[in-house]
Amino acid sequence: MPEQVAGTGHATTGSRAEAESHRLQDVLAVLAFTLGIAALVLGGGVPAAHFVGLVVGIIGLPLALVSQMISATTNERWLNVIGMVGSFVGAGFAISHGGFSI
């Protein structure tokens, strides 16, 4: 049975979290995804950029973890997990290509 949203007179059938705007969570999820892909490409795909790939991976992993803790929707969680894995694997590749050495 649909619930009435207080004060609007509109009925909802799904989760309220899916209908609300989550700008902070959306921005963090997209940022985590972008940093994860960047770390994966720079750390594993471009061996000469191992330093930058490692730094991006080190920034991206904790950001994705924090974003995962405050995420509200399944779509945000998908982006966060992809960003976490990309950051971790990209940082690992960057370490294998030289890590913090310039």
C-alpha positions as CSV (number, residue, x, y, z in Angstrom):
1,M,0.0,0.0,0.0
2,P,1.5,3.4,-1.0
3,E,2.4,5.7,1.9
4,Q,1.5,9.4,1.9
5,V,4.4,11.8,2.1
6,A,3.8,14.3,4.8
7,G,2.6,17.6,3.6
8,T,2.7,16.9,-0.1
9,G,-0.4,14.8,-0.8
10,H,1.7,12.5,-3.1
11,A,1.8,8.8,-2.7
12,T,5.2,6.9,-2.8
13,T,5.6,3.3,-3.7
14,G,9.4,2.9,-3.5
15,S,12.2,3.8,-1.2
16,R,12.3,7.3,0.0
17,A,16.1,7.3,-0.3
18,E,15.8,6.7,-4.0
19,A,13.6,9.7,-4.5
20,E,15.6,12.2,-2.5
21,S,18.5,14.2,-3.8
22,H,21.9,13.2,-2.4
23,R,24.3,15.6,-3.9
24,L,27.2,15.0,-1.5
25,Q,26.9,11.2,-1.8
26,D,26.6,11.5,-5.6
27,V,29.7,13.7,-5.9
28,L,31.7,11.5,-3.6
29,A,30.7,8.4,-5.5
30,V,31.6,9.9,-8.9
31,L,34.9,11.2,-7.5
32,A,35.8,7.8,-6.0
33,F,35.0,6.2,-9.3
34,T,37.0,8.7,-11.3
35,L,40.0,8.4,-8.9
36,G,39.8,4.6,-9.0
37,I,39.9,4.5,-12.8
38,A,42.6,7.1,-13.0
39,A,44.8,5.1,-10.5
40,L,44.2,2.0,-12.5
41,V,45.2,3.6,-15.8
42,L,48.1,5.6,-14.4
43,G,49.4,2.8,-12.1
44,G,49.0,-0.1,-14.4
45,G,48.7,1.2,-17.9
46,V,51.4,3.9,-17.9
47,P,54.4,2.6,-16.0
48,A,56.2,5.9,-16.3
49,A,53.4,7.6,-14.3
50,H,53.7,5.2,-11.3
51,F,54.3,8.0,-8.8
52,V,51.1,9.9,-9.8
53,G,49.2,6.6,-10.0
54,L,50.2,5.7,-6.5
55,V,49.3,9.1,-5.1
56,V,45.9,9.0,-6.8
57,G,45.3,5.4,-5.5
58,I,46.2,6.4,-1.9
59,I,43.8,9.3,-2.1
60,G,41.1,7.4,-3.9
61,L,40.8,4.3,-1.6
62,P,40.0,6.1,1.7
63,L,37.7,8.5,-0.2
64,A,35.8,5.5,-1.7
65,L,35.6,3.9,1.8
66,V,34.1,7.0,3.4
67,S,31.8,7.5,0.4
68,Q,30.6,3.9,0.8
69,M,29.8,4.5,4.5
70,I,27.5,7.4,3.8
71,S,26.1,6.2,0.5
72,A,22.3,6.1,0.2
73,T,21.5,4.3,-3.1
74,T,22.6,1.2,-4.9
75,N,24.0,3.2,-7.8
76,E,26.3,5.1,-5.5
77,R,27.5,1.9,-3.9
78,W,28.3,0.4,-7.3
79,L,30.5,3.4,-8.2
80,N,32.1,3.3,-4.8
81,V,33.1,-0.4,-5.0
82,I,34.5,0.1,-8.5
83,G,36.4,3.1,-7.3
84,M,37.8,1.1,-4.3
85,V,38.9,-1.8,-6.4
86,G,40.4,0.5,-9.1
87,S,42.3,2.5,-6.5
88,F,43.6,-0.6,-4.7
89,V,44.7,-2.4,-7.8
90,G,46.1,0.8,-9.4
91,A,48.1,1.5,-6.3
92,G,49.4,-2.1,-6.3
93,F,50.5,-1.8,-10.0
94,A,52.1,1.5,-9.2
95,I,54.1,0.0,-6.4
96,S,55.2,-2.8,-8.6
97,H,56.4,-0.3,-11.2
98,G,58.5,1.8,-8.7
99,G,56.2,3.2,-6.1
100,F,57.3,6.6,-4.7
101,S,60.6,6.6,-6.6
102,I,60.7,9.4,-9.1
